Amino acid sequence: MRIAFLAAVSFWCVPASAAVLQVEGGVLKGASGVVVGGDIFDVELLDGSCDSVFNGCNPLEFAFSNTAQAEAAAFALLEQVFIDSALGNFNSLLDPIVGCVFPINCLTRIPYSAENDSVFEIVAVNATDVQDFVFDERIDSSNDTSSFINANVAKFTRVSVPEPATVNLLCFAFVALSAVSRRTTSGIVNLVKKLEWQNRLD
């Protein structure tokens, strides 16, 4: 029982490691557990426009609302998702990513604001001929990545998890409870042994 309890504590108190890539038929379609600014997101890589992916390019459906947040998300994709691993070579672009079959670069759009028929977005450039980089752009919200061989749209969904401070507090409480339980159990065992010894003497 105690082993199971400690295992549960370890599961919640040890931070999660790398993002889990979603690969189907050799094609990278997204990832879960992507860390952006301390928050955890699932991300889908889609072919389409801001209008088609975000319900008429509605800013309320964007995961990020400013340049800094979208840039952080772009770098998270480059560092955690567009990587070479046993699942595929998605950094060197030897294996396909949704919307990207061009062996030189793959441009992933991350919108953060919209105005009239325009969308403001950060673009993560996963490149093989130069170092990866990001840039800011304003384009028509109907601009569709399916018209290109090296572009897609990233749709981030925040995963509901406790804030770090809350997790740390819970972990401390669990560890303290476990320690108290051990001391209490040990004290009871010692008391029983002492009484048994006294009964033998009597």
C-alpha positions as CSV (number, residue, x, y, z in Angstrom):
1,M,0.0,0.0,0.0
2,R,2.8,2.4,1.0
3,I,4.7,1.6,-2.2
4,A,1.6,2.4,-4.3
5,F,1.2,5.7,-2.4
6,L,4.8,6.7,-3.0
7,A,4.6,5.7,-6.6
8,A,1.6,8.0,-7.0
9,V,3.5,10.8,-5.3
10,S,6.4,10.3,-7.6
11,F,4.2,10.4,-10.7
12,W,2.7,13.8,-9.7
13,C,5.8,15.4,-8.3
14,V,8.3,14.5,-11.0
15,P,7.9,16.9,-13.9
16,A,7.0,15.5,-17.3
17,S,9.8,15.1,-19.8
18,A,9.6,15.5,-23.6
19,A,6.6,16.2,-25.7
20,V,4.9,13.2,-27.3
21,L,4.9,13.4,-31.1
22,Q,1.7,12.4,-32.9
23,V,2.9,10.6,-36.0
24,E,0.5,8.7,-38.4
25,G,1.6,6.9,-41.5
26,G,5.1,8.5,-41.1
27,V,3.6,12.0,-41.1
28,L,4.0,14.4,-38.2
29,K,0.5,15.7,-37.3
30,G,1.1,17.3,-33.9
31,A,2.2,16.6,-30.4
32,S,1.0,16.5,-26.8
33,G,2.7,17.8,-23.7
34,V,4.4,20.8,-25.4
35,V,5.6,23.2,-22.8
36,V,5.2,26.9,-23.6
37,G,6.1,29.5,-20.9
38,G,5.4,27.0,-18.1
39,D,2.0,25.9,-19.4
40,I,1.4,22.6,-21.2
41,F,-0.3,22.4,-24.6
42,D,-1.5,19.9,-27.1
43,V,-0.9,21.0,-30.7
44,E,-2.4,20.0,-34.0
45,L,-0.7,20.8,-37.3
46,L,-3.3,21.5,-39.9
47,D,-3.6,22.5,-43.6
48,G,-5.9,25.5,-44.0
49,S,-6.4,29.1,-43.3
50,C,-7.0,31.2,-40.2
51,D,-10.7,31.3,-41.3
52,S,-11.0,27.6,-41.7
53,V,-9.0,26.5,-38.7
54,F,-10.2,29.1,-36.1
55,N,-13.9,29.4,-37.0
56,G,-13.7,32.5,-39.1
57,C,-10.4,33.6,-37.6
58,N,-11.9,34.3,-34.3
59,P,-9.3,35.6,-31.8
60,L,-11.2,33.9,-28.9
61,E,-10.0,30.6,-30.4
62,F,-6.4,31.6,-30.4
63,A,-4.2,30.1,-27.6
64,F,-2.0,33.2,-27.6
65,S,-2.9,36.9,-27.6
66,N,0.4,38.7,-28.1
67,T,3.6,38.5,-30.0
68,A,5.7,37.3,-27.1
69,Q,3.4,34.4,-26.3
70,A,3.2,33.3,-30.0
71,E,7.0,33.6,-30.3
72,A,7.5,31.3,-27.3
73,A,5.1,28.8,-28.9
74,A,7.1,29.0,-32.1
75,F,10.4,28.3,-30.4
76,A,8.7,25.4,-28.4
77,L,7.7,23.8,-31.7
78,L,11.2,24.1,-33.1
79,E,12.8,22.8,-30.0
80,Q,10.3,20.1,-28.8
81,V,8.3,19.0,-31.9
82,F,10.3,19.5,-35.1
83,I,13.1,17.1,-34.0
84,D,14.8,14.0,-35.4
85,S,13.9,10.9,-33.4
86,A,13.0,7.3,-33.7
87,L,9.6,8.4,-34.9
88,G,11.0,10.3,-37.8
89,N,13.4,12.9,-39.0
90,F,11.3,16.1,-38.8
91,N,14.1,18.5,-38.1
92,S,16.1,17.5,-41.1
93,L,12.8,17.3,-43.1
94,L,13.6,13.8,-44.3
95,D,10.1,12.7,-43.2
96,P,6.9,14.6,-44.0
97,I,5.1,17.1,-41.7
98,V,1.4,18.0,-42.4
99,G,1.4,20.5,-45.2
100,C,5.2,20.2,-45.8
101,V,6.8,18.1,-48.4
102,F,9.5,20.6,-49.4
103,P,12.9,19.4,-48.3
104,I,14.3,22.9,-47.6
105,N,11.9,24.4,-45.0
106,C,8.5,24.1,-43.4
107,L,6.6,27.3,-42.2
108,T,4.2,26.9,-39.3
109,R,1.8,29.7,-38.6
110,I,0.7,30.6,-35.1
111,P,-1.9,33.4,-35.0
112,Y,-2.3,35.8,-32.1
113,S,-4.5,38.6,-33.3
114,A,-7.0,39.4,-36.0
115,E,-8.3,42.7,-37.5
116,N,-10.9,42.9,-40.2
117,D,-9.8,40.4,-42.8
118,S,-6.2,40.2,-41.7
119,V,-4.5,37.9,-39.2
120,F,-1.3,38.7,-37.3
121,E,0.9,35.6,-36.7
122,I,4.3,34.3,-35.8
123,V,5.8,31.9,-38.2
124,A,8.2,29.2,-37.0
125,V,10.6,28.3,-39.8
126,N,12.0,24.8,-39.6
127,A,14.9,24.9,-42.1
128,T,17.6,22.7,-43.4
129,D,19.6,25.3,-45.4
130,V,19.8,27.9,-42.6
131,Q,19.4,28.0,-38.9
132,D,15.8,27.7,-37.7
133,F,14.1,31.1,-37.0
134,V,10.8,32.8,-36.4
135,F,9.2,36.0,-37.9
136,D,6.1,38.1,-37.5
137,E,3.7,38.6,-40.4
138,R,0.3,40.0,-41.3
139,I,-1.6,38.2,-44.0
140,D,-5.2,37.8,-45.3
141,S,-7.2,35.5,-43.0
142,S,-8.3,33.5,-46.0
143,N,-4.7,32.7,-47.1
144,D,-4.7,28.9,-47.2
145,T,-1.6,26.8,-46.6
146,S,-3.0,24.0,-48.9
147,S,-1.8,26.3,-51.7
148,F,1.8,25.7,-50.7
149,I,4.1,22.7,-50.3
150,N,5.9,24.0,-47.2
151,A,3.3,25.5,-44.8
152,N,0.8,24.6,-42.1
153,V,-1.2,26.1,-39.2
154,A,-0.6,25.2,-35.6
155,K,-3.6,24.9,-33.3
156,F,-2.6,24.9,-29.7
157,T,-4.9,23.7,-26.9
158,R,-4.0,24.4,-23.3
159,V,-4.1,21.4,-21.0
160,S,-5.6,22.0,-17.6
161,V,-2.9,21.3,-15.0
162,P,-2.2,22.6,-11.5
163,E,0.1,25.6,-11.3
164,P,3.7,24.8,-10.2
165,A,3.2,26.3,-6.8
166,T,0.2,24.2,-6.2
167,V,1.9,21.1,-7.3
168,N,4.9,21.8,-5.1
169,L,2.6,22.4,-2.1
170,L,0.7,19.1,-2.7
171,C,4.0,17.2,-3.1
172,F,5.3,18.7,0.2
173,A,2.0,17.7,1.9
174,F,2.2,14.1,0.6
175,V,5.8,13.7,1.6
176,A,5.1,15.1,5.1
177,L,2.1,12.8,5.5
178,S,4.2,9.8,4.5
179,A,6.9,10.7,7.0
180,V,4.3,11.2,9.8
181,S,2.7,7.9,8.8
182,R,6.0,6.1,9.1
183,R,6.8,7.6,12.5
184,T,3.4,6.8,13.8
185,T,3.5,3.2,12.6
186,S,7.0,2.8,14.0
187,G,5.9,4.2,17.4
188,I,2.9,1.8,17.6
189,V,5.1,-1.2,16.7
190,N,7.7,-0.2,19.3
191,L,4.9,0.2,22.0
192,V,3.5,-3.2,21.2
193,K,6.9,-4.9,21.4
194,K,7.5,-3.1,24.7
195,L,4.2,-4.4,26.2
196,E,4.9,-7.9,25.0
197,W,8.3,-7.8,26.7
198,Q,6.9,-6.5,29.9
199,N,4.2,-9.3,29.8
200,R,7.0,-11.9,29.5
201,L,8.8,-10.5,32.5
202,D,5.6,-10.6,34.6
